[in-house]
Amino acid sequence: MRCASILLSAPLLLSACDPALGGDDVGDGVLRDMGYASAEATRTAYFTGLPRCPSYMCGLNSPFIGHELNLAGSPNDEGVRFVDAYHASYGDASVEVRGDELIAHVAGVELRSEDLIGLAIELEGEVDGNPVPLTVKLVEAAHTRMWAVAPGEDLPALVPSYKFVYDAPGVQDQLLCPASTEGAPEDTNEKSLALQQAELFDAGDVDGLLAINEELQSTSRAHHAIVYRGERFEFETAKVYTQDAKDWFNWGCAGSSASKLHLTAHTVAGSTRVGVPAPPRDVTQTMLYAYTATYCPGAPRMTVPGHPIRIADHAQLLPREGPISFGPTTDGTVEALWGAQGATCISNPRLATSDPSVTAEIASWCGDLPPCDDLGTLVDADASGSLLHPDMAVMTLNPAP
């Protein structure tokens, strides 16, 4: 979410969108600052025919967790704060996030789903001691499928998703979620559509936005974000430190770990959406470590955007033959088993096929972790229900090419 970081990260407020990760202008220092364990490993894995995420629902991983915002006006860790909201048709509005749904209140009326189209959220950051205004404009509203499926259910629940564009000094009508996977090439058609939607928004033509939205109901949600309250994260360490935050909410673009946690029902709001008990914080922590490849607390996130993995969960809410998880017929190699303190065993680090030095780098941070059992043994144990339990809640697999 390089463009999204401009929105919610004060030091970059005056910048235009950075080039997509993958160009020669991305230096080693930049990669390390973004939290990658090894700049060389990142380059090797990222520049050699990396598979791209084709839609919102994909079995990929990301070191990027997401962003958060406080609706009571407290600044986030980048100094960006909520100021006000209004609707292009109805005027001043107050907003809340209820579970995983954005709701606006206008003149005693609740606006939800498509009725939100035309909502603007005013933010303020700070650069060199000077306030910098930002406007986030909601131009499209839809739903995307949860990845988790409740026991006994055949179809996943739907979760609201929202497409935003934003303005900042020197930047106008930029997609908040510019690509389905961080670093993927820009979709010029999607960019043109977003510009058209932004122009309708600026003209106050909400009916025009609604008409476009209806035409797009069957298309991808790759450029949408989901929102939810409850969890708060330390974004630099991938630590989950609360599940009952009141005024804070998470803003997760497709492909971010924040969105993946929610879609797998590893958040309080996600579990409510699916209709299952809320996960203990340790289980949410385990899934976040697995998605970000944080092999032990304090270690860097040793993955790159878009690298394919498959993941199985303790609660067995992810269909074992789906595009996210794996089952007895899945071909690949075991990466690791995961608990609340990171990997409990590790056999094939996800980046080691491109850079064997990653294995030694993990050991330098986490010590010598034992190897995992072979794939057949673990898949059989998973199928029998004897593998995944709260102390070892997640298993990751490197799918065969």
Phi and psi in degrees as a GROMACS rama.xvg file:
@    title "Ramachandran Plot"
@    xaxis  label "Phi"
@    yaxis  label "Psi"
@TYPE xy
-61.8635  -43.3368  ARG-2
-69.6342  -33.3968  CYS-3
-65.2916  -31.5546  ALA-4
-66.7104  -25.042  SER-5
-64.5678  -38.1799  ILE-6
-66.9479  -45.535  LEU-7
-112.595  10.4294  LEU-8
-123.47  110.78  SER-9
-58.7794  -39.8958  ALA-10
-62.0602  -17.8309  PRO-11
-109.751  12.7428  LEU-12
-60.6158  -30.39  LEU-13
-95.6683  5.89333  LEU-14
-91.6568  155.652  SER-15
-82.7107  177.011  ALA-16
-60.9155  132.854  CYS-17
-67.1971  154.952  ASP-18
-61.0981  150.87  PRO-19
-60.0258  137.29  ALA-20
-57.0585  129.734  LEU-21
131.899  -0.219075  GLY-22
-99.3001  165.122  GLY-23
-66.5793  -15.1541  ASP-24
-82.947  0.157083  ASP-25
-91.9179  112.032  VAL-26
-89.7757  168.11  GLY-27
-58.7027  -41.2523  ASP-28
-61.9833  -40.1037  GLY-29
-62.6072  -45.0316  VAL-30
-62.3273  -42.4988  LEU-31
-66.7938  -39.502  ARG-32
-62.5368  -28.3413  ASP-33
-80.1234  -1.52065  MET-34
100.798  7.75097  GLY-35
-77.4775  144.914  TYR-36
-69.9204  -40.0417  ALA-37
-141.561  119.335  SER-38
-61.3332  -40.4105  ALA-39
-67.1383  -39.8597  GLU-40
-62.6899  -39.3556  ALA-41
-60.6624  -49.0376  THR-42
-60.1427  -48.2256  ARG-43
-60.0992  -47.3366  THR-44
-71.5657  -33.3465  ALA-45
-84.6538  -29.2708  TYR-46
-98.8081  11.1579  PHE-47
-120.209  70.696  THR-48
64.4002  38.6145  GLY-49
-63.6305  131.365  LEU-50
-62.3845  145.002  PRO-51
-104.664  153.259  ARG-52
-78.3462  118.114  CYS-53
-81.436  -16.7731  PRO-54
-157.683  -179.273  SER-55
-59.7973  -39.4291  TYR-56
-93.5907  108.807  MET-57
-152.856  152.886  CYS-58
-90.2525  49.9565  GLY-59
-108.753  177.045  LEU-60
-131.586  167.835  ASN-61
-152.112  140.489  SER-62
-76.9877  -10.2232  PRO-63
-87.6405  124.786  PHE-64
-87.5338  -51.6134  ILE-65
150.121  -156.626  GLY-66
-137.808  164.415  HIS-67
-135.539  160.164  GLU-68
-146.815  144.594  LEU-69
-107.467  118.389  ASN-70
-77.8854  -6.57687  LEU-71
-88.7667  -2.60457  ALA-72
101.125  -0.70739  GLY-73
-71.0705  139.624  SER-74
-70.1005  147.088  PRO-75
-80.1777  -173.393  ASN-76
-69.3734  -9.53152  ASP-77
-103.05  8.12432  GLU-78
80.3823  14.7294  GLY-79
-97.7492  132.979  VAL-80
-130.589  153.397  ARG-81
-75.2227  137.39  PHE-82
-115.553  -52.7859  VAL-83
-164.376  174.221  ASP-84
-149.554  151.471  ALA-85
-151.722  162.651  TYR-86
-116.467  137.541  HIS-87
-60.3094  -27.4183  ALA-88
-97.5182  -28.4147  SER-89
-116.424  -9.47813  TYR-90
92.0007  -150.98  GLY-91
-56.0781  142.178  ASP-92
-141.204  153.264  ALA-93
-110.595  150.541  SER-94
-127.375  151.886  VAL-95
-144.489  160.363  GLU-96
-114.419  117.044  VAL-97
-108.491  103.898  ARG-98
68.5365  -106.307  GLY-99
-123.591  29.2156  ASP-100
-126.199  131.724  GLU-101
-83.5815  130.492  LEU-102
-132.374  135.619  ILE-103
-114.06  143.267  ALA-104
-113.105  121.934  HIS-105
-132.835  116.489  VAL-106
51.1065  42.4439  ALA-107
80.8281  3.70374  GLY-108
-111.215  137.604  VAL-109
-87.8927  129.055  GLU-110
-106.543  128.945  LEU-111
-138.118  163.595  ARG-112
50.2783  -128.799  SER-113
-64.6898  -23.4164  GLU-114
-66.0933  -16.9369  ASP-115
-75.8156  -19.0561  LEU-116
-57.7207  126.018  ILE-117
107.067  -2.18554  GLY-118
-78.5064  134.699  LEU-119
-117.775  134.518  ALA-120
-112.745  120.391  ILE-121
-93.3023  127.727  GLU-122
-121.488  167.078  LEU-123
-143.479  131.14  GLU-124
-114.196  -168.582  GLY-125
-145.045  132.05  GLU-126
-131.368  122.184  VAL-127
53.9198  38.5144  ASP-128
80.58  0.356348  GLY-129
-107.472  136.266  ASN-130
-69.0673  141.999  PRO-131
-127.862  119.752  VAL-132
-81.2733  148.583  PRO-133
-138.136  142.545  LEU-134
-124.736  123.146  THR-135
-105.545  124.447  VAL-136
-116.255  125.435  LYS-137
-88.6739  113.408  LEU-138
-110.859  -9.09545  VAL-139
-156.259  140.726  GLU-140
-135.097  139.824  ALA-141
-156.647  -157.174  ALA-142
-138.646  151.252  HIS-143
-128.838  158.045  THR-144
-79.6648  139.785  ARG-145
-63.9631  150.646  MET-146
-82.2633  -31.6264  TRP-147
-78.3526  147.259  ALA-148
-127.037  127.435  VAL-149
-63.8969  147.468  ALA-150
-54.9447  132.747  PRO-151
85.2653  -5.8306  GLY-152
-99.1442  145.506  GLU-153
-94.1409  -29.8787  ASP-154
-116.828  143.507  LEU-155
-74.4841  155.076  PRO-156
-70.7272  162.198  ALA-157
-103.579  142.972  LEU-158
-122.106  138.992  VAL-159
-61.3071  142.97  PRO-160
-134.398  153.918  SER-161
-138.821  139.144  TYR-162
-107.496  125.065  LYS-163
-120.262  147.282  PHE-164
-120.598  161.383  VAL-165
-143.386  156.934  TYR-166
-119.32  144.396  ASP-167
-149.291  166.17  ALA-168
-53.9045  120.565  PRO-169
83.6057  -2.6195  GLY-170
-134.292  130.32  VAL-171
-137.538  137.524  GLN-172
54.7755  50.8442  ASP-173
-98.1117  142.688  GLN-174
-66.7483  130.277  LEU-175
-63.737  -40.1934  LEU-176
-113.875  89.4034  CYS-177
-76.1019  -19.2814  PRO-178
-149.682  156.205  ALA-179
-70.0407  -23.8542  SER-180
-136.144  133.191  THR-181
-53.0358  127.174  GLU-182
91.7318  -8.26341  GLY-183
-70.8564  152.079  ALA-184
-58.8328  147.576  PRO-185
-63.4062  141.04  GLU-186
-89.6911  105.215  ASP-187
-65.3676  -33.9654  THR-188
-65.4  -41.6941  ASN-189
-66.8866  -37.1728  GLU-190
-65.4362  -40.3467  LYS-191
-65.7701  -39.7085  SER-192
-63.6791  -43.1608  LEU-193
-62.2232  -39.7685  ALA-194
-63.7913  -42.0775  LEU-195
-61.1967  -44.0734  GLN-196
-64.227  -40.4371  GLN-197
-64.5597  -38.2382  ALA-198
-65.7182  -38.8395  GLU-199
-64.9083  -40.2156  LEU-200
-60.1178  -49.741  PHE-201
-63.4333  -28.3765  ASP-202
-84.5565  -2.34362  ALA-203
73.7977  17.9066  GLY-204
-89.7299  75.1256  ASP-205
-67.5722  -34.8057  VAL-206
-60.4351  -39.0989  ASP-207
-64.1456  -39.3553  GLY-208
-65.0128  -41.7428  LEU-209
-63.6408  -37.1685  LEU-210
-64.7689  -43.5265  ALA-211
-63.8764  -42.9949  ILE-212
-58.6912  -40.0227  ASN-213
-65.8385  -36.402  GLU-214
-68.0188  -25.2543  GLU-215
-96.7494  7.01188  LEU-216
-60.336  -26.7617  GLN-217
-99.2643  8.3307  SER-218
-95.6805  179.144  THR-219
-65.0261  152.534  SER-220
-108.057  26.7316  ARG-221
-62.7736  -26.1538  ALA-222
-103.719  16.4437  HIS-223
-95.3737  162.563  HIS-224
-118.753  154.408  ALA-225
-113.438  156.486  ILE-226
-127.963  149.064  VAL-227
-163.396  153.348  TYR-228
-110.723  166.974  ARG-229
122.992  -73.7781  GLY-230
-77.1958  146.324  GLU-231
-127.828  144.768  ARG-232
-122.499  146.913  PHE-233
-86.3159  106.497  GLU-234
-68.356  -26.1893  PHE-235
-78.829  -26.276  GLU-236
-113.096  -2.52712  THR-237
58.9641  36.639  ALA-238
-100.944  134.733  LYS-239
-91.4493  116.814  VAL-240
-115.139  -1.86947  TYR-241
-161.676  156.557  THR-242
-124.715  10.8693  GLN-243
-133.393  35.3051  ASP-244
-65.0386  139.033  ALA-245
-93.6357  -59.212  LYS-246
-90.731  -8.99528  ASP-247
-89.9577  147.835  TRP-248
-140.811  155.588  PHE-249
-95.6812  145.071  ASN-250
-123.681  99.2661  TRP-251
-115.917  116.066  GLY-252
-73.462  159.791  CYS-253
-54.8367  134.908  ALA-254
93.4069  -16.1359  GLY-255
-78.7969  157.369  SER-256
-68.0446  -29.8664  SER-257
-60.5378  -42.8774  ALA-258
-69.093  -38.3547  SER-259
-64.8831  -41.6862  LYS-260
-57.2487  -42.5484  LEU-261
-70.2089  -45.1956  HIS-262
-68.3404  -22.4281  LEU-263
-91.1912  8.52152  THR-264
64.7673  31.2798  ALA-265
-101.319  23.4294  HIS-266
-124.378  163.372  THR-267
-61.7377  -46.9905  VAL-268
-67.6813  -35.28  ALA-269
-66.3727  -40.7951  GLY-270
-66.151  -37.3968  SER-271
-62.7351  -41.2883  THR-272
-62.0654  -39.0818  ARG-273
-80.3423  -26.3771  VAL-274
90.2212  35.878  GLY-275
-126.748  164.049  VAL-276
-60.0846  147.621  PRO-277
-63.1449  139.353  ALA-278
-71.1536  143.255  PRO-279
-58.0772  152.407  PRO-280
-58.4876  -35.0483  ARG-281
-61.6754  -34.7399  ASP-282
-72.0832  -40.8756  VAL-283
-60.945  -42.4333  THR-284
-60.4441  -42.21  GLN-285
-59.4113  -46.6419  THR-286
-64.6647  -38.4206  MET-287
-66.7857  -42.3225  LEU-288
-59.8494  -40.9352  TYR-289
-66.1976  -44.8966  ALA-290
-66.0638  -36.7512  TYR-291
-91.7627  -0.856627  THR-292
54.9433  46.1605  ALA-293
-93.9035  96.8321  THR-294
-73.1646  -18.4845  TYR-295
-159.166  157.902  CYS-296
-57.8448  132.207  PRO-297
92.3451  -13.9077  GLY-298
-77.566  156.302  ALA-299
-67.3613  165.206  PRO-300
-82.0762  107.964  ARG-301
-97.3741  60.8776  MET-302
-147.577  173.744  THR-303
-129.604  156.397  VAL-304
-59.9028  134.617  PRO-305
85.3377  -0.814399  GLY-306
-69.9343  127.751  HIS-307
-74.8041  134.992  PRO-308
-140.803  166.268  ILE-309
-121.951  148.855  ARG-310
-139.761  135.532  ILE-311
-117.13  142.701  ALA-312
-115.087  154.327  ASP-313
-56.5016  -44.0173  HIS-314
-77.9751  -5.62802  ALA-315
54.8198  42.3034  GLN-316
-88.0288  -14.1357  LEU-317
-93.9238  121.141  LEU-318
-53.4688  128.425  PRO-319
-72.1375  -12.5239  ARG-320
-114.663  16.9595  GLU-321
-86.056  -179.497  GLY-322
-74.1448  -11.0168  PRO-323
-95.8995  -45.6901  ILE-324
-102.872  -159.348  SER-325
-150.952  160.953  PHE-326
-140.322  -167.222  GLY-327
-59.1082  -25.2328  PRO-328
-94.756  1.36952  THR-329
-74.9296  135.896  THR-330
-102.667  128.511  ASP-331
169.318  -164.017  GLY-332
-127.97  146.13  THR-333
-67.4207  130.338  VAL-334
-88.7496  -64.3289  GLU-335
-160.577  160.217  ALA-336
-104.209  145.932  LEU-337
-127.97  143.944  TRP-338
-132.796  -169.491  GLY-339
-70.2011  -11.9773  ALA-340
-107.549  19.5947  GLN-341
102.039  -150.845  GLY-342
-70.9778  132.579  ALA-343
-93.4518  -21.8138  THR-344
-153.656  157.208  CYS-345
-149.358  133.424  ILE-346
-117.336  -45.1993  SER-347
-138.462  85.4356  ASN-348
-52.4495  140.081  PRO-349
-61.1269  -26.1469  ARG-350
-97.5469  -2.43061  LEU-351
-67.1954  -24.9832  ALA-352
-66.2797  -25.1846  THR-353
-96.9556  -28.0394  SER-354
-146.731  96.0701  ASP-355
-59.1657  -20.0536  PRO-356
-67.9658  -13.7071  SER-357
-59.3021  -37.6241  VAL-358
-59.494  -45.3206  THR-359
-67.4687  -34.0159  ALA-360
-66.8822  -40.0511  GLU-361
-61.2172  -44.1858  ILE-362
-62.6792  -34.253  ALA-363
-66.9531  -26.9731  SER-364
-91.5884  -38.12  TRP-365
-116.613  -0.566977  CYS-366
77.2009  -172.263  GLY-367
-83.8471  110.845  ASP-368
-92.2874  139.073  LEU-369
-68.6684  154.213  PRO-370
-72.0642  154.77  PRO-371
-85.5294  165.2  CYS-372
-67.0694  170.559  ASP-373
-70.9632  162.857  ASP-374
-59.11  -47.1268  LEU-375
-58.6898  -44.1284  GLY-376
-61.3525  -44.2244  THR-377
-71.6126  -39.5179  LEU-378
-65.2262  -39.9409  VAL-379
-63.4146  -42.0573  ASP-380
-65.18  -38.008  ALA-381
-63.5251  -44.6785  ASP-382
-62.8146  -32.8264  ALA-383
-83.7931  -5.78852  SER-384
82.2519  9.0096  GLY-385
-99.031  -0.415194  SER-386
-96.337  -58.9597  LEU-387
-88.5404  119.002  LEU-388
-143.112  171.18  HIS-389
-55.119  -28.3009  PRO-390
-86.0797  -8.23677  ASP-391
-147.762  71.1655  MET-392
-86.3556  -11.2526  ALA-393
-142.109  143.757  VAL-394
-126.555  136.759  MET-395
-116.591  145.686  THR-396
-132.139  138.02  LEU-397
-87.8637  110.467  ASN-398
-66.4628  150.827  PRO-399
-65.4092  148.248  ALA-400
